[in-house]
């Protein structure tokens, strides 16, 4: 695993309270500090780490204070809406796009490279969740699935702190009318093609604001707006910080988003 480029600044503000941090030893991470109020560590691996490689992911976690013995719960992501309870001894991950847990001693992890990682933490308990939210999952209801999973465990939506991590932003999120139609009823989610700063691939495309759709879902579910934080940095626009599917193509490197309770 390579360290971050030496010319990279020590910190970069990513919007919504998220920060990219590069330590003096060159090791970098993307942090979601606002989850600390709920006792949850929320982080993402940077572009210097390819989370497809399990050893790279584990080494990165060790450099950021997570013991080797701490198990990592993952899922086989399918761009769906299932959110399952994590099991520390699970050798056969479920096909789902989210995990939740109630307690300590386990790292939740999902992978992304333009889709949004979304952390949800109950400020009144030890319950927390982490989901992989791409346009398909958001359109089909993965945010509701995550809130419902926590509610089934005893959480109240108004007690949740939510962080939406770096993802593909409207400047680069070109979609066709068949996708735009899925979000047409959500104010601010579908934007004019004039918002796009990338070369358009089709004449009838528009821009998608995935965060607007996620925020609308959270509001409808009763999550308080002042407890929701959204990164504004675009994954495609910053190759020095993030991996991006739209930039690197299929099979390219991935980032890991992780959530764990700090004891």
Secondary structure, DSSP 4 states (H G I P E B T S, - for coil): -PPPPTTS-SEEE-STTEEEEE-TTS-EEEEEGGGGGGTEEEEE--TT--TTSHHHHHHHHHHTT--TTSEEE--B--SS--EEE--TT-SS--B-SEEEEESSSEEEEEEESSSEEEEEEETTSSEEEEEEE-HHHHHHTHHHHHHHHHHHTT--GGGEEEEE--B--TTT-EE-HHHHGGGTTSTTTEE-GGG--S--SSTT-EEE-HHHHHHHHHHHTT--GGGEEE---BTTT-TTT---HHHH-TT---EEEEEEE--
